Amino acid sequence: MFAAHTWHVARPPPPPAAGPPAEPTAPPLPYAFVGSYAQGSNETVYFLTRGDRVYDVKQGDRLDGIYSIDGVENGQLIFTYMPLNIRQTLPFGGGP
């Protein structure tokens, strides 16, 4: 006389398992190259900007406590993002 009826609601399937976490990466370099200056045999000084601030840096300097200036290769300043020990480059065109 009466058709069978159930109030059971099926659960949705579980979400797929997440893969391994993404490899941490350094944020993009926040600095722009402005110019450089070298007098005689003295070490070259590189001028960088970040916002309205100008930095004069040499190899071995640290910027904002998280970037180190490691040197120059092929027309690029070499930085290390110290929290993750990741190397980054900033082209400045031309040789050192």
PyMOL commands that set and color helices and strands:
alter all, ss='L'
color gray80, all
select strands_A, chain A and resi 32-37+45-50+53-57+62-63+67-73+76-81+86-91
alter strands_A, ss='S'
color yellow, strands_A
deselect
rebuild
show_as cartoon
